[in-house]
Amino acid sequence: MTRDAARFAPSELEHPIVAAPLAGGPSTAALAAAVSGAGGLGFLAAGYRTPEDVRTDIGELRGATDRPFGVSLFVPAPSAAGPDQVWRYAESLREEAALYGVEPGAPRHDDDRWAEKLDLVAAEGVPVVSFTFGCPADDVVEQLHAAGCAVWVTVTTPAEARMAQLAGADALVVQGVEAGGHRGSFDLEAPGDLGLLALLQLVTAVADTPLVATGGVMTGRAVAAVLAAGASAAQLGTAFMLSPEAGTSAPHRAALLNGRGTALTRAFSGRTARGLVNRFLRRHSPNAPAAYPEVHHLTSPIRAAARERDDPEALNLWAGQAHALARERPAADLVRELADETRAALRSVSAGTR
């Protein structure tokens, strides 16, 4: 396809439901295929995975559905914290690591094989390529457009929305502070802190690019609300984490069901993210530096050991603020339920009933 060929837009979805890319385990080809096959848009998370594994997942997904899908990439950026801050944090983790019989990992910096993954999604002609942690450069957008890929960029402030629109983004994923997982902010030290409805209003005032709303959206009523606020579709992450197709770990699934509250933290990865409150989050959040992916690599052995023991107290239990509404449903059924609820909510508002 050429740069001028039609690229997939969120308004083309049968149902305005996008499954968020859930990096770190919950994202699977089966989950993405189920969501896309049901008329939503499924996503594969390429973050933390090798290009070879991502290529395998794309093949599996295409073997399960011929519907459009997306792949999400992390935009590399330098860390904000210096080596001394990272070293002090590493030392503070030694007692925690000893509880699980491991050592903290090496705090290395890497770009998650950025160039290889860009080449992969372009060569595969992935219908939608989304970006988080920054705005891709103009030449990256041009490369993907030339391959027929639509480019979606996650934004958390109006200023980021303007930057992404100027870069040529085909859609903006507008992420409110209610969202589970990592903030998609361009600035590691200043993650956007606006709620979703406030942010949608501010972004529609400065950008005319199609919007996909995300953050605390768990029900058809919430999908209807963001559509009324100017979005073309809603992106849901936590809502799909209890689906059987998701790769969510057993302790994470259990924690989602036990009524914990959430908080923002840099303790697990060095980037601000929202997760269920546990011992690790409480103990280490005050001292965690803005150093990604160094902190991610530091805590990786601890998290892996805790996961092996089914111990939720040292895991990054990513979840949005409305996680209590998560349903244990097959992903395709959930897409259809949400779509039905959305239509009912919109009819109710139109008819003046509730």
Solvent accessible surface area in square Angstrom, and as a share of the most:
residue,aa,sasa,rsa
1,M,146,0.65
2,T,94,0.54
3,R,119,0.43
4,D,134,0.69
5,A,28,0.22
6,A,94,0.73
7,R,63,0.23
8,F,27,0.11
9,A,30,0.23
10,P,2,0.01
11,S,88,0.57
12,E,105,0.47
13,L,24,0.12
14,E,110,0.49
15,H,18,0.08
16,P,31,0.20
17,I,0,0.00
18,V,0,0.00
19,A,2,0.01
20,A,13,0.10
21,P,35,0.22
22,L,25,0.12
23,A,26,0.20
24,G,53,0.51
25,G,40,0.39
26,P,15,0.10
27,S,20,0.13
28,T,36,0.21
29,A,5,0.04
30,A,49,0.38
31,L,4,0.02
32,A,0,0.00
33,A,10,0.07
34,A,23,0.18
35,V,0,0.00
36,S,0,0.00
37,G,39,0.38
38,A,8,0.06
39,G,2,0.02
40,G,4,0.04
41,L,0,0.00
42,G,0,0.00
43,F,6,0.02
44,L,3,0.02
45,A,6,0.04
46,A,1,0.01
47,G,2,0.02
48,Y,75,0.29
49,R,86,0.31
50,T,54,0.31
51,P,6,0.04
52,E,91,0.41
53,D,62,0.32
54,V,4,0.02
55,R,118,0.43
56,T,90,0.53
57,D,22,0.11
58,I,1,0.00
59,G,45,0.44
60,E,98,0.44
61,L,1,0.00
62,R,98,0.36
63,G,72,0.69
64,A,71,0.55
65,T,19,0.11
66,D,140,0.73
67,R,95,0.35
68,P,46,0.29
69,F,4,0.02
70,G,0,0.00
71,V,0,0.00
72,S,7,0.04
73,L,3,0.01
74,F,21,0.09
75,V,18,0.10
76,P,49,0.31
77,A,38,0.30
78,P,116,0.73
79,S,31,0.20
80,A,46,0.36
81,A,17,0.13
82,G,28,0.27
83,P,119,0.75
84,D,99,0.51
85,Q,82,0.37
86,V,11,0.06
87,W,158,0.55
88,R,136,0.50
89,Y,3,0.01
90,A,11,0.09
91,E,66,0.29
92,S,47,0.30
93,L,0,0.00
94,R,111,0.40
95,E,130,0.58
96,E,1,0.00
97,A,1,0.00
98,A,73,0.57
99,L,95,0.47
100,Y,13,0.05
101,G,68,0.66
102,V,45,0.26
103,E,116,0.52
104,P,20,0.13
105,G,18,0.17
106,A,69,0.54
107,P,60,0.37
108,R,140,0.51
109,H,89,0.40
110,D,52,0.27
111,D,67,0.35
112,D,32,0.17
113,R,94,0.34
114,W,41,0.14
115,A,62,0.48
116,E,80,0.36
117,K,5,0.02
118,L,10,0.05
119,D,83,0.43
120,L,5,0.03
121,V,1,0.00
122,A,17,0.13
123,A,91,0.71
124,E,50,0.23
125,G,28,0.27
126,V,0,0.00
127,P,32,0.20
128,V,0,0.00
129,V,0,0.00
130,S,6,0.04
131,F,1,0.00
132,T,20,0.12
133,F,3,0.01
134,G,5,0.05
135,C,31,0.19
136,P,2,0.01
137,A,59,0.46
138,D,84,0.44
139,D,96,0.50
140,V,16,0.09
141,V,3,0.02
142,E,87,0.39
143,Q,65,0.29
144,L,0,0.00
145,H,5,0.02
146,A,53,0.41
147,A,27,0.21
148,G,8,0.08
149,C,0,0.00
150,A,0,0.00
151,V,0,0.00
152,W,0,0.00
153,V,0,0.00
154,T,14,0.08
155,V,0,0.00
156,T,0,0.00
157,T,33,0.19
158,P,29,0.18
159,A,50,0.39
160,E,12,0.06
161,A,0,0.00
162,R,111,0.41
163,M,103,0.46
164,A,0,0.00
165,Q,56,0.25
166,L,152,0.76
167,A,14,0.11
168,G,29,0.28
169,A,9,0.07
170,D,33,0.17
171,A,0,0.00
172,L,0,0.00
173,V,3,0.02
174,V,0,0.00
175,Q,16,0.07
176,G,0,0.00
177,V,25,0.14
178,E,39,0.17
179,A,7,0.06
180,G,27,0.26
181,G,10,0.10
182,H,30,0.14
183,R,3,0.01
184,G,0,0.00
185,S,1,0.01
186,F,35,0.15
187,D,73,0.38
188,L,17,0.08
189,E,116,0.52
190,A,59,0.46
191,P,39,0.24
192,G,6,0.06
193,D,111,0.57
194,L,55,0.27
195,G,26,0.25
196,L,9,0.04
197,L,94,0.47
198,A,44,0.34
199,L,0,0.00
200,L,0,0.00
201,Q,116,0.51
202,L,80,0.40
203,V,0,0.00
204,T,61,0.35
205,A,83,0.65
206,V,52,0.30
207,A,10,0.08
208,D,132,0.68
209,T,15,0.09
210,P,55,0.35
211,L,7,0.03
212,V,0,0.00
213,A,0,0.00
214,T,10,0.06
215,G,7,0.06
216,G,27,0.26
217,V,7,0.04
218,M,7,0.03
219,T,36,0.21
220,G,0,0.00
221,R,161,0.59
222,A,28,0.21
223,V,0,0.00
224,A,7,0.05
225,A,44,0.34
226,V,4,0.03
227,L,42,0.21
228,A,86,0.67
229,A,29,0.22
230,G,42,0.41
231,A,8,0.06
232,S,38,0.25
233,A,0,0.00
234,A,0,0.00
235,Q,19,0.08
236,L,2,0.01
237,G,14,0.14
238,T,12,0.07
239,A,3,0.02
240,F,0,0.00
241,M,6,0.03
242,L,6,0.03
243,S,0,0.00
244,P,92,0.58
245,E,45,0.20
246,A,7,0.05
247,G,36,0.35
248,T,10,0.06
249,S,28,0.18
250,A,65,0.51
251,P,8,0.05
252,H,15,0.07
253,R,59,0.21
254,A,61,0.47
255,A,2,0.01
256,L,4,0.02
257,L,101,0.50
258,N,87,0.45
259,G,63,0.61
260,R,51,0.19
261,G,47,0.45
262,T,32,0.19
263,A,30,0.23
264,L,71,0.35
265,T,6,0.03
266,R,77,0.28
267,A,0,0.00
268,F,3,0.01
269,S,3,0.02
270,G,0,0.00
271,R,12,0.04
272,T,17,0.10
273,A,0,0.00
274,R,14,0.05
275,G,1,0.01
276,L,1,0.01
277,V,38,0.22
278,N,0,0.00
279,R,53,0.19
280,F,0,0.00
281,L,9,0.04
282,R,146,0.53
283,R,108,0.40
284,H,8,0.03
285,S,33,0.21
286,P,108,0.68
287,N,98,0.51
288,A,4,0.03
289,P,8,0.05
290,A,8,0.06
291,A,0,0.00
292,Y,25,0.10
293,P,9,0.05
294,E,21,0.10
295,V,0,0.00
296,H,26,0.11
297,H,24,0.11
298,L,1,0.01
299,T,0,0.00
300,S,43,0.28
301,P,42,0.27
302,I,0,0.00
303,R,21,0.08
304,A,41,0.32
305,A,11,0.08
306,A,0,0.00
307,R,90,0.33
308,E,149,0.67
309,R,137,0.50
310,D,89,0.46
311,D,36,0.19
312,P,33,0.21
313,E,43,0.19
314,A,0,0.00
315,L,4,0.02
316,N,27,0.14
317,L,1,0.00
318,W,32,0.11
319,A,1,0.00
320,G,3,0.03
321,Q,95,0.42
322,A,28,0.22
323,H,9,0.04
324,A,83,0.64
325,L,98,0.49
326,A,17,0.13
327,R,40,0.15
328,E,114,0.51
329,R,96,0.35
330,P,59,0.37
331,A,0,0.00
332,A,24,0.18
333,D,56,0.29
334,L,1,0.01
335,V,0,0.00
336,R,115,0.42
337,E,52,0.23
338,L,0,0.00
339,A,1,0.01
340,D,78,0.40
341,E,61,0.27
342,T,4,0.02
343,R,103,0.38
344,A,47,0.36
345,A,11,0.08
346,L,71,0.35
347,R,150,0.55
348,S,24,0.16
349,V,116,0.67
350,S,100,0.64
351,A,75,0.58
352,G,67,0.64
353,T,79,0.46
354,R,256,0.93
